[in-house]
C-alpha cells in the first residue's frame, strides 16, 4: 500500500488500496468485507473459517468494518432461547458514496489548511 498521495498518484493503485486508505482499513478488513459481500450474512465464527483466521481476528475486522460503516450487525434469535449476531455487508453503491463523501470532506479540510500555509510557514 502506498504511504502518500504523491506515491498514490504515481502508482497503479487498485480500488481496494483507495478504499483502505480513505477508510483506514487493513487488507484483512477488505477481505472480510468482500467475503460477506460474496457469501451473504454470517457470524464472526463462520467468517473466520472463510478467511482461515481465528474467530477473534475475524471479530476485530468486523469491528473495524462496523466503525467505518461497511458492515452492520443483525441480532438473530434462537427458538430455544438466546441470540447470535450475523454481520451484513453494505451495498457497494453505498460504499462508493461513503468514499466520495470522505474525500470531499478531506478536500475541504486540506484546502483550508493550504490557504493558510504561507502564514504558518512565515510564523504570522
C-alpha positions as CSV (number, residue, x, y, z in Angstrom):
1,X,0.0,0.0,0.0
2,X,1.2,3.5,-0.8
3,X,2.1,5.9,2.1
4,X,1.5,9.3,0.5
5,X,-0.8,11.0,-2.0
6,X,2.3,11.6,-4.2
7,X,3.0,7.8,-4.3
8,X,-0.6,7.0,-4.9
9,X,-0.7,9.3,-8.0
10,X,2.4,7.6,-9.4
11,X,1.4,4.1,-8.6
12,X,-1.1,1.8,-10.2
13,X,-3.5,1.7,-7.3
14,X,-6.3,-0.7,-7.0
15,X,-9.8,0.2,-5.8
16,X,-9.0,-1.7,-2.6
17,X,-6.0,0.4,-2.0
18,X,-8.0,3.6,-2.3
19,X,-10.8,2.3,0.0
20,X,-8.3,1.1,2.6
21,X,-6.5,4.4,2.5
22,X,-9.7,6.5,2.8
23,X,-11.3,4.4,5.5
24,X,-8.2,3.4,7.4
25,X,-8.6,-0.3,6.9
26,X,-6.3,-3.2,6.6
27,X,-6.1,-5.8,3.8
28,X,-7.8,-8.4,6.1
29,X,-10.7,-6.0,6.7
30,X,-11.2,-5.6,3.0
31,X,-11.0,-9.3,2.6
32,X,-13.7,-9.8,5.3
33,X,-16.0,-7.2,3.6
34,X,-15.6,-8.9,0.2
35,X,-16.3,-12.3,1.8
36,X,-19.5,-11.0,3.4
37,X,-20.5,-9.4,0.1
38,X,-19.9,-12.7,-1.9
39,X,-21.4,-15.1,0.7
40,X,-24.1,-13.1,2.4
41,X,-24.6,-12.5,6.2
42,X,-22.5,-14.7,8.5
43,X,-21.3,-15.0,12.1
44,X,-17.8,-14.0,13.2
45,X,-17.0,-17.7,13.6
46,X,-18.2,-18.5,10.0
47,X,-16.3,-15.5,8.6
48,X,-13.2,-16.6,10.4
49,X,-13.5,-20.1,8.8
50,X,-13.8,-18.5,5.4
51,X,-10.8,-16.3,6.0
52,X,-8.7,-19.1,7.6
53,X,-8.4,-16.9,10.7
54,X,-9.4,-17.2,14.3
55,X,-12.9,-16.0,15.3
56,X,-11.3,-13.3,17.4
57,X,-9.4,-12.0,14.4
58,X,-12.5,-12.0,12.2
59,X,-14.3,-10.2,15.0
60,X,-11.7,-7.4,15.2
61,X,-12.0,-7.0,11.4
62,X,-15.8,-6.8,11.7
63,X,-15.5,-4.2,14.4
64,X,-13.3,-2.1,12.1
65,X,-15.8,-2.5,9.3
66,X,-18.7,-1.6,11.5
67,X,-16.9,1.5,12.8
68,X,-16.4,2.8,9.2
69,X,-19.9,1.8,8.0
70,X,-19.1,-1.0,5.6
71,X,-20.9,-3.7,7.8
72,X,-23.7,-3.8,10.2
73,X,-24.9,-6.5,12.5
74,X,-28.3,-8.1,13.0
75,X,-29.5,-9.9,16.0
76,X,-31.0,-13.3,15.3
77,X,-33.0,-15.1,18.0
78,X,-32.7,-18.8,18.7
79,X,-36.0,-20.7,19.1
80,X,-34.9,-22.4,22.3
81,X,-33.7,-19.1,23.7
82,X,-30.8,-16.8,23.3
83,X,-29.5,-15.0,20.3
84,X,-26.5,-14.6,18.0
85,X,-25.2,-11.9,15.6
86,X,-24.9,-12.0,11.9
87,X,-22.8,-9.5,10.0
88,X,-24.0,-8.0,6.8
89,X,-22.0,-6.1,4.1
90,X,-23.3,-2.7,3.0
91,X,-24.1,-2.4,-0.7
92,X,-21.1,-1.4,-2.8
93,X,-23.0,1.5,-4.2
94,X,-23.3,2.9,-0.7
95,X,-19.6,2.3,-0.1
96,X,-18.9,4.3,-3.2
97,X,-20.9,7.2,-1.9
98,X,-19.3,7.0,1.5
99,X,-15.8,7.2,-0.1
100,X,-16.8,10.2,-2.2
101,X,-18.2,11.9,0.9
102,X,-15.0,11.2,2.8
103,X,-12.8,12.6,0.0
104,X,-15.0,15.7,-0.3
105,X,-14.7,16.4,3.5
106,X,-11.0,15.8,3.4
107,X,-10.5,18.0,0.4
108,X,-12.4,20.8,2.1
109,X,-10.3,20.5,5.2
110,X,-7.0,20.3,3.4
111,X,-7.9,23.2,1.1
112,X,-8.5,25.3,4.2
113,X,-5.1,24.3,5.6
114,X,-3.3,25.0,2.3
115,X,-4.9,28.5,2.2
116,X,-3.1,29.3,5.5
117,X,0.2,27.5,4.9
118,X,2.1,30.7,3.9
119,X,1.1,32.3,7.2
120,X,2.1,29.2,9.1
121,X,5.5,29.0,7.3
122,X,6.2,32.7,7.9
123,X,5.0,32.5,11.5
124,X,2.3,35.1,11.1
